[in-house]
Amino acid sequence: MEFLIDLFQYLLSPLFTLPDLVSLILISLGLTLLASLINRIFTDREKVRGLNQELNELKNRLKKAERSGNREEINEIIKKMFRLNAQSLRYSFKGILISTLVILLFLPLLVKKYSGMSVKIPLVGFNVGWVFIYFSVSIIVSLIVRRIWD
C-alpha cells in the first residue's frame, strides 16, 4: 500500500505545490471526472434509459392501482419494478465497481495528505474537513457532468 501512496504522490507532486485546498479541489475534480468517464464507458446507457422509462410507466400504473385499491395489481407491479431495478443495477454495476476501486486506490493518499486539514466556511463560521470538501466538489461536478453528458 505504501508503494501506491508513493507512486500517486510522485504523479501528483505538481498539484501538491499548490495550497492544500486548491490541490484537494483539483484532485476531487479529476477523480470525479475519471469516475464519470469510467461509468460512461462501462454502463449500457441505452438499456438503462429504456428500463427507467419502463419504471416510470410502472410508477404511474402503481399510483392508479393504489387509488383503485387493487392489491393484486399493486403486488404484480411492485414485483415488475423490483425486477427492472435489478436489471438496471446489473447494467451499471461494472462501471460503479471499477470507478469505486479507482477512488479507493487514491483514498490512502488523500487520508495521508489531508487528514489534518480544516477549512472555515465563510458566513456560516464552522470548520469542515477534507472529506466534506471532497464530497461537495464531487457531487457538484457529478451533477454538471451528468447534465452535460445526458
C-alpha positions as CSV (number, residue, x, y, z in Angstrom):
1,M,0.0,0.0,0.0
2,E,2.9,2.3,0.8
3,F,4.1,1.8,-2.8
4,L,0.8,3.1,-4.2
5,I,0.9,6.1,-1.9
6,D,4.4,6.9,-3.0
7,L,3.5,6.4,-6.7
8,F,0.5,8.6,-6.5
9,Q,2.3,11.2,-4.5
10,Y,5.0,11.3,-7.2
11,L,2.5,11.5,-10.0
12,L,0.5,14.3,-8.3
13,S,3.5,16.2,-6.9
14,P,2.9,19.2,-9.2
15,L,-0.6,19.6,-7.5
16,F,1.0,19.4,-4.1
17,T,2.9,22.6,-4.7
18,L,-0.4,24.4,-4.6
19,P,-2.2,25.3,-1.4
20,D,-3.9,22.2,0.2
21,L,-7.5,23.4,-0.5
22,V,-6.7,24.1,-4.2
23,S,-4.9,20.7,-4.7
24,L,-7.8,18.9,-2.9
25,I,-10.4,20.5,-5.1
26,L,-8.4,19.7,-8.3
27,I,-7.9,16.1,-7.2
28,S,-11.6,15.8,-6.3
29,L,-12.4,17.2,-9.7
30,G,-10.1,14.8,-11.5
31,L,-11.2,11.7,-9.7
32,T,-14.9,12.6,-10.2
33,L,-14.3,13.2,-13.9
34,L,-12.4,9.9,-14.2
35,A,-15.2,8.0,-12.3
36,S,-17.8,9.6,-14.6
37,L,-15.9,8.6,-17.6
38,I,-15.5,5.0,-16.4
39,N,-19.2,4.8,-15.7
40,R,-20.0,6.2,-19.1
41,I,-17.8,3.6,-20.8
42,F,-18.9,0.6,-18.8
43,T,-22.6,1.3,-18.5
44,D,-25.0,0.4,-21.2
45,R,-26.9,3.7,-21.1
46,E,-29.5,2.8,-23.7
47,K,-30.6,-0.2,-21.8
48,V,-30.7,1.7,-18.5
49,R,-32.6,4.5,-20.1
50,G,-35.2,2.1,-21.5
51,L,-35.5,0.4,-18.1
52,N,-36.0,3.8,-16.5
53,Q,-38.8,4.6,-18.9
54,E,-40.5,1.3,-18.1
55,L,-40.1,2.0,-14.4
56,N,-41.7,5.4,-14.8
57,E,-44.7,3.8,-16.6
58,L,-45.0,1.2,-13.8
59,K,-44.9,4.0,-11.2
60,N,-47.8,5.7,-12.9
61,R,-49.7,2.3,-13.1
62,L,-48.9,1.8,-9.4
63,K,-50.4,5.1,-8.5
64,K,-53.6,4.2,-10.4
65,A,-53.7,0.8,-8.8
66,E,-53.3,2.2,-5.3
67,R,-56.1,4.7,-5.9
68,S,-58.4,1.9,-7.0
69,G,-57.2,-0.4,-4.1
70,N,-56.4,-3.3,-6.4
71,R,-54.0,-5.3,-4.2
72,E,-53.3,-8.0,-6.8
73,E,-52.3,-5.5,-9.4
74,I,-50.2,-3.5,-6.9
75,N,-48.3,-6.6,-6.0
76,E,-47.7,-7.5,-9.6
77,I,-46.4,-4.0,-10.4
78,I,-44.1,-4.0,-7.4
79,K,-42.6,-7.3,-8.5
80,K,-42.0,-6.0,-12.0
81,M,-40.4,-2.9,-10.6
82,F,-38.0,-4.9,-8.4
83,R,-37.1,-7.0,-11.4
84,L,-36.4,-3.9,-13.6
85,N,-34.4,-2.2,-10.8
86,A,-32.2,-5.4,-10.5
87,Q,-31.7,-5.3,-14.3
88,S,-30.8,-1.7,-14.3
89,L,-28.3,-2.3,-11.5
90,R,-26.8,-5.2,-13.4
91,Y,-26.2,-2.9,-16.5
92,S,-24.4,-0.2,-14.4
93,F,-22.7,-2.4,-11.8
94,K,-19.4,-2.9,-13.7
95,G,-18.9,0.9,-14.1
96,I,-19.8,1.5,-10.5
97,L,-17.4,-1.2,-9.3
98,I,-14.4,0.0,-11.4
99,S,-14.8,3.6,-10.5
100,T,-15.2,2.8,-6.8
101,L,-12.0,0.7,-7.0
102,V,-10.1,3.6,-8.6
103,I,-11.2,6.0,-6.0
104,L,-10.3,3.6,-3.2
105,L,-6.8,3.3,-4.6
106,F,-6.4,7.1,-4.1
107,L,-8.0,7.1,-0.7
108,P,-4.9,6.3,1.4
109,L,-3.0,9.2,-0.3
110,L,-5.9,11.6,0.4
111,V,-6.0,10.5,4.1
112,K,-2.2,10.9,4.4
113,K,-2.1,14.3,2.7
114,Y,-5.3,15.9,4.0
115,S,-6.2,14.2,7.3
116,G,-5.4,17.3,9.4
117,M,-7.0,19.8,7.0
118,S,-9.7,22.0,8.3
119,V,-11.4,24.9,6.4
120,K,-13.6,27.5,7.9
121,I,-16.8,28.1,5.8
122,P,-17.4,31.9,5.3
123,L,-20.7,33.3,6.6
124,V,-21.6,30.1,8.5
125,G,-18.5,30.1,10.6
126,F,-17.9,26.4,11.2
127,N,-14.9,24.3,10.1
128,V,-15.1,21.3,7.8
129,G,-12.6,18.6,7.0
130,W,-11.2,17.3,3.7
131,V,-13.9,14.7,3.4
132,F,-16.7,17.3,3.3
133,I,-14.8,19.3,0.7
134,Y,-14.0,16.2,-1.4
135,F,-17.7,15.1,-1.4
136,S,-19.0,18.6,-2.0
137,V,-16.8,19.0,-5.1
138,S,-17.6,15.5,-6.3
139,I,-21.3,16.0,-6.0
140,I,-21.3,19.3,-7.8
141,V,-19.0,18.0,-10.6
142,S,-21.1,14.8,-11.0
143,L,-24.3,16.9,-11.4
144,I,-22.7,19.1,-14.0
145,V,-21.1,16.2,-15.9
146,R,-24.4,14.2,-15.8
147,R,-26.3,17.3,-17.2
148,I,-23.7,17.7,-20.0
149,W,-23.4,14.1,-21.0
150,D,-27.1,13.2,-20.9
